[in-house]
Amino acid sequence: MKYLTIPLLLFILSCNSESKLERAHSLKTSTLELIKSKSFAAAIDTAQIALELFEKEQDKTGQAEMYFHLARASAMHGNYQEAKRYGENGSVLAKEIEDLQLEYKINNILSWSYFSLGMGFEETIDHQNRQLKIVNQLNDEAAKAMIYNNYGYDATVSGLVHLDSAIKHMKWANDYYGKQENTHGRWYTLMNLCWQHRLKNELETSKAYGMHSLSQAKADSDRHATIEAATNLSETLIVLQNLEEAGEKLKEVNELANEQEDRDRYVYDIYYAHYLGEIGKPEEAIELLKSSVYFLSTGEIFYEMLGRAYLATYAFEVNNRMLVQEQIDVFNNPRAGYFSMETKVIAAIAEAKMNSNEQVLDEWIKKSRLIGATYLVEQLENVKVEIAS
């Protein structure tokens, strides 16, 4: 009988192992059901038990899957720090087992978590580049369009990538969406192309994308989209010195913007204030900007800081140096990665004018040249000449 001991032991261990894996897979199914029912705390507890079982059985695929579900449930539960921790562990494992589809899904949760934790493009650029590499290997054009869209936007905001690259990725996403039967939401890629070409000083191209974006937003009957598209187009029209047309586009959506006391209303006010300042009404612009910045400061940093940049601009025009300095001081913000390089340039110009210090502009001229932002370079150089004279 002793010769049967080892084979029998191996058989028993095998049965126990199979039982543990079955239990782990059963718990994985339960996790998915709990996430679906929005029972996120219970989903996390269940997923952790499943992860431990997969770890004991050295099942790396199972581990990677559970890290994904843990990251997803944690993010949906609002715990982005835990989502980040689980997602990074899962991403490493998915890469090790060469499961690109799973790594792609995990990285989407990581992108969400990084954004929610206030991490900027500069901190996550390796993650962004890895996600680009993954999506280029997947046979999934919808996934590719989404990642290209996100990359193109982040690249433009951060000022860390040449605009030609940002435009290339955004245009691919826009062209993909244009081929779909349901193009609802395409206004967004069109709007970003308007912005990107404006930064390159390709203003007629920018205007064409802006007009198309506004037309698409109206076709979607989307209040948020229509306000965003109209205000973005107005910026290009202001640069073109088509001030009357810029005013018309803004007034077209004035009633829509004022339907609700919300973020979209105050974003609209920032751009309308810019228009007012450019037609020689800086005092009116300042009053609008003050209320907008106050409202948006509770959770919309991108537009809050744009509002502060314009507020500094027009405060300087009316010689309110204290108000200018108050805005400049706020630009030393730990979430600087989530307001745009363009906004920082506008603020730098106001600071340089106030202090008659052209050296403040040199760093931004260099950065703007590096990414091909010709419009920003011209604005900065014009101010340098103005200060020097």
C-alpha positions in Angstrom: 0.0 0.0 0.0 2.9 2.4 0.6 3.6 2.5 -3.1 0.2 3.9 -3.7 0.7 6.8 -1.2 2.5 9.2 -3.6 0.1 8.8 -6.6 -2.9 9.0 -4.3 -1.5 12.1 -2.6 -0.9 13.7 -6.0 -4.5 12.8 -7.0 -5.9 14.4 -3.8 -3.8 17.5 -4.2 -5.0 17.7 -7.8 -8.6 17.5 -6.7 -8.1 20.1 -4.0 -6.4 22.4 -6.6 -9.2 22.0 -9.0 -11.7 22.8 -6.3 -9.8 26.0 -5.3 -9.7 27.1 -9.0 -13.4 26.4 -9.4 -14.1 28.4 -6.2 -12.0 31.2 -7.5 -13.8 31.3 -10.8 -17.1 31.2 -9.0 -16.1 34.1 -6.9 -15.0 36.0 -10.1 -18.5 35.5 -11.5 -20.0 36.7 -8.2 -17.7 39.8 -8.4 -19.1 40.7 -11.8 -22.7 40.3 -10.6 -22.0 42.5 -7.6 -20.4 45.2 -9.8 -23.3 45.1 -12.1 -25.7 45.6 -9.2 -23.5 48.4 -7.9 -22.6 46.6 -4.7 -19.0 47.8 -5.0 -17.8 47.2 -1.4 -19.1 43.6 -1.5 -17.5 43.2 -5.0 -14.1 44.3 -3.6 -14.3 41.8 -0.7 -15.3 39.0 -3.0 -12.6 39.8 -5.6 -9.9 39.9 -2.9 -10.8 36.3 -1.8 -10.7 35.2 -5.5 -7.4 36.9 -6.0 -5.9 35.1 -3.0 -7.0 31.7 -4.4 -5.6 32.5 -7.8 -2.3 33.5 -6.1 -2.1 30.2 -4.2 -2.7 28.3 -7.4 -0.1 30.5 -9.2 -2.7 31.3 -11.9 -1.4 34.6 -13.3 -4.2 35.0 -15.8 -6.7 34.7 -12.9 -4.7 37.1 -10.8 -4.5 39.7 -13.6 -8.3 39.4 -14.2 -9.0 39.9 -10.5 -6.7 42.9 -10.3 -8.8 44.4 -13.1 -12.1 43.8 -11.3 -10.6 45.2 -8.1 -9.4 48.3 -9.8 -12.7 48.8 -11.6 -14.8 48.2 -8.5 -12.6 50.5 -6.4 -12.8 53.3 -9.0 -16.6 53.0 -9.2 -16.7 53.1 -5.4 -14.6 56.3 -5.5 -11.4 55.0 -4.1 -9.0 56.0 -6.8 -5.9 55.4 -4.8 -6.8 51.7 -4.4 -7.9 51.6 -8.0 -4.4 52.9 -9.0 -2.7 50.3 -6.8 -4.7 47.3 -8.1 -4.5 48.6 -11.7 -0.7 49.0 -11.7 -0.3 45.5 -10.2 -2.7 44.1 -12.8 -1.1 45.9 -15.7 2.3 44.4 -14.8 0.9 40.9 -14.8 -1.1 41.4 -18.0 2.0 42.5 -19.7 3.9 39.5 -18.3 1.4 37.0 -19.7 1.1 39.0 -22.9 -2.7 39.6 -22.7 -3.0 42.8 -24.6 -6.7 43.0 -24.4 -6.7 42.7 -20.6 -3.8 45.1 -20.2 -5.8 47.6 -22.4 -8.8 47.3 -20.2 -6.8 47.7 -17.0 -5.0 50.7 -18.4 -8.3 52.4 -19.1 -9.1 52.1 -15.4 -5.7 53.5 -14.6 -6.2 56.5 -16.9 -9.5 57.2 -15.1 -7.8 56.9 -11.7 -4.8 59.0 -12.6 -7.1 61.8 -13.8 -9.2 61.6 -10.6 -6.1 61.7 -8.5 -5.0 64.9 -10.2 -2.0 63.3 -12.0 -1.1 65.2 -15.1 0.1 64.1 -18.5 3.7 64.6 -17.5 3.4 62.1 -14.7 1.6 59.5 -16.9 3.2 59.9 -20.3 4.8 56.4 -20.1 1.4 55.0 -19.4 -0.1 56.9 -22.3 2.6 55.7 -24.7 2.2 52.1 -23.5 -1.6 52.4 -24.1 -0.9 53.7 -27.7 1.4 50.7 -28.3 -1.2 48.3 -27.1 -4.1 49.7 -29.0 -2.0 49.7 -32.2 -1.7 45.9 -31.9 -5.4 45.2 -31.2 -7.9 44.5 -33.9 -10.3 47.0 -32.5 -10.7 50.4 -34.3 -13.2 51.7 -31.7 -10.7 51.2 -29.0 -8.0 52.8 -31.1 -10.2 55.8 -31.8 -10.9 56.3 -28.1 -7.2 56.1 -27.1 -6.1 58.3 -30.0 -8.8 60.9 -29.0 -7.6 60.8 -25.3 -3.9 61.0 -26.3 -4.5 63.9 -28.7 -6.4 65.9 -26.1 -3.9 65.2 -23.3 -0.9 66.0 -25.6 -2.5 69.4 -26.5 -3.3 70.3 -22.9 0.1 69.4 -21.6 2.3 71.0 -24.3 4.7 68.0 -24.0 4.0 66.6 -27.5 4.4 68.3 -30.9 1.0 69.5 -32.2 1.5 67.5 -35.4 1.4 64.3 -33.4 -1.6 65.5 -31.4 -3.4 66.4 -34.6 -2.5 63.1 -36.3 -4.1 61.1 -33.5 -7.1 63.3 -33.1 -7.8 63.3 -36.9 -7.6 59.5 -37.0 -10.2 59.4 -34.3 -12.4 62.0 -36.0 -12.2 60.2 -39.3 -13.2 57.0 -37.6 -16.2 58.6 -35.9 -17.2 60.2 -39.2 -17.6 56.7 -40.8 -20.0 55.5 -38.2 -23.7 55.6 -38.8 -24.2 57.2 -35.4 -21.8 60.1 -35.1 -23.3 61.5 -31.9 -20.4 63.1 -30.0 -18.2 63.7 -33.0 -18.4 67.4 -32.1 -15.7 66.7 -29.5 -12.9 65.6 -31.9 -13.9 68.4 -34.3 -13.7 70.9 -31.5 -10.3 69.7 -30.5 -9.0 69.9 -34.1 -10.3 73.5 -34.1 -8.2 74.2 -31.0 -5.1 72.4 -32.2 -5.0 74.2 -35.6 -5.6 77.5 -33.8 -2.5 76.9 -31.7 -0.5 76.2 -34.9 -1.9 79.5 -36.4 -3.7 77.6 -39.2 -6.7 79.7 -38.7 -8.9 79.0 -41.7 -8.5 75.2 -41.0 -9.3 75.9 -37.4 -12.4 77.9 -38.3 -13.6 75.1 -40.7 -13.3 72.5 -37.9 -15.0 74.8 -35.5 -18.0 75.4 -37.8 -18.3 71.7 -38.3 -18.1 71.1 -34.6 -20.9 73.5 -33.9 -23.1 72.1 -36.6 -22.6 68.6 -35.3 -23.4 69.7 -31.7 -26.6 71.3 -32.8 -27.6 68.3 -34.8 -27.1 66.2 -31.6 -29.4 68.6 -29.7 -26.8 68.6 -27.0 -26.7 71.7 -24.8 -23.3 71.0 -23.3 -21.8 70.3 -26.7 -23.3 73.3 -28.4 -22.0 75.6 -25.7 -18.5 74.1 -25.9 -18.4 74.1 -29.7 -19.6 77.7 -30.0 -17.2 79.1 -27.4 -14.3 77.3 -28.9 -15.1 78.6 -32.4 -15.4 82.1 -30.9 -11.8 81.9 -29.8 -10.6 81.3 -33.4 -12.8 84.0 -34.7 -11.3 86.4 -32.2 -7.8 85.5 -33.3 -8.9 86.1 -36.9 -10.2 89.5 -35.7 -13.7 88.6 -36.9 -15.1 90.1 -33.7 -18.6 90.7 -35.0 -18.9 87.1 -36.1 -17.5 85.9 -32.8 -20.1 87.9 -30.9 -22.9 86.4 -33.2 -21.8 82.8 -32.5 -21.7 83.5 -28.7 -25.1 85.2 -28.7 -26.6 82.3 -30.6 -26.1 80.1 -27.5 -26.5 82.8 -24.8 -30.1 81.7 -24.0 -29.1 78.0 -24.0 -26.2 78.7 -21.6 -28.4 80.6 -19.2 -31.0 77.9 -19.0 -29.3 76.4 -15.9 -27.0 77.7 -13.1 -24.3 75.1 -13.8 -20.8 74.6 -15.0 -21.7 75.1 -18.7 -23.3 78.5 -18.0 -20.1 79.7 -16.3 -17.8 78.2 -19.0 -19.8 80.2 -21.5 -19.3 83.3 -19.4 -15.5 83.0 -19.5 -15.5 83.0 -23.3 -18.1 85.8 -23.5 -15.9 87.8 -21.1 -12.9 87.3 -23.4 -15.0 88.6 -26.3 -16.1 91.6 -24.2 -12.5 92.4 -23.3 -11.5 92.2 -26.9 -14.2 94.7 -28.0 -13.0 97.2 -25.4 -15.2 96.4 -22.4 -12.7 95.1 -19.8 -14.7 96.1 -16.7 -17.7 94.1 -17.9 -15.3 91.2 -18.6 -13.8 91.3 -15.1 -17.2 91.1 -13.4 -18.2 88.1 -15.4 -14.9 86.4 -14.9 -15.0 86.9 -11.1 -18.3 85.1 -10.8 -17.2 82.3 -13.2 -13.9 81.7 -11.4 -15.8 81.6 -8.0 -18.3 79.0 -9.3 -15.8 76.8 -11.1 -13.1 76.8 -8.4 -15.0 74.0 -6.6 -14.3 71.4 -9.2 -13.5 72.5 -12.8 -9.8 73.4 -12.7 -9.3 73.6 -16.5 -11.8 76.4 -17.0 -11.3 78.0 -13.6 -7.6 78.7 -14.5 -8.5 79.9 -18.0 -10.9 82.3 -16.3 -8.1 83.4 -14.0 -5.7 84.0 -16.9 -8.3 86.2 -18.7 -9.1 87.9 -15.4 -5.4 88.8 -14.9 -5.3 90.0 -18.5 -8.2 92.5 -18.1 -7.2 93.5 -14.6 -3.9 94.7 -16.0 -5.8 96.7 -18.6 -7.7 98.6 -15.9 -4.5 98.9 -13.8 -5.8 96.7 -10.9 -2.4 95.2 -10.1 -3.6 93.6 -6.9 -6.2 91.6 -8.8 -3.6 90.6 -11.4 -1.2 89.3 -8.7 -4.0 87.4 -7.0 -4.6 85.4 -10.2 -0.9 84.8 -10.8 -0.4 83.4 -7.3 -3.1 80.8 -7.9 -1.2 79.4 -10.9 1.2 77.7 -8.5 -1.3 74.8 -8.3 -0.6 71.1 -7.6 -3.1 70.2 -10.3 -1.2 72.2 -13.0 -1.3 69.2 -15.3 -5.0 69.6 -15.8 -5.0 73.1 -17.1 -3.6 73.8 -20.5 -0.2 75.2 -21.6 -2.2 77.8 -23.5 -3.7 79.0 -20.3 -0.3 79.3 -18.6 0.9 81.3 -21.5 -2.0 83.8 -21.2 -1.2 84.2 -17.5 2.6 84.5 -18.2 1.9 87.4 -20.6 -0.2 89.2 -17.9 2.6 88.7 -15.4 5.3 89.9 -17.8 3.3 93.0 -18.6 2.7 93.9 -15.0 6.4 93.5 -14.0 7.8 94.8 -17.3 9.8 91.6 -17.4 10.3 90.1 -20.8 12.4 87.2 -19.4 9.3 85.7 -17.9 8.3 84.9 -21.5 11.5 83.2 -22.7 10.7 79.8 -21.3 7.3 79.8 -22.8 8.6 80.9 -26.2 11.0 77.9 -26.1 8.3 75.5 -25.1 5.8 76.8 -27.7 8.4 76.5 -30.5 9.2 72.9 -29.5 5.6 71.8 -30.0 4.9 74.0 -33.1 2.5 76.3 -31.4 3.2 79.2 -33.8 0.2 81.3 -32.6 1.6 81.2 -29.0 5.1 82.0 -30.1 3.8 85.1 -32.0 1.8 86.4 -29.1 4.8 86.0 -26.7 7.3 87.6 -29.0 4.9 90.5 -29.7 4.7 91.1 -25.9 8.5 91.0 -25.6 8.8 93.7 -28.2 6.1 95.8 -26.4 7.8 95.5 -23.1 11.3 96.2 -24.6 10.0 99.4 -26.2 
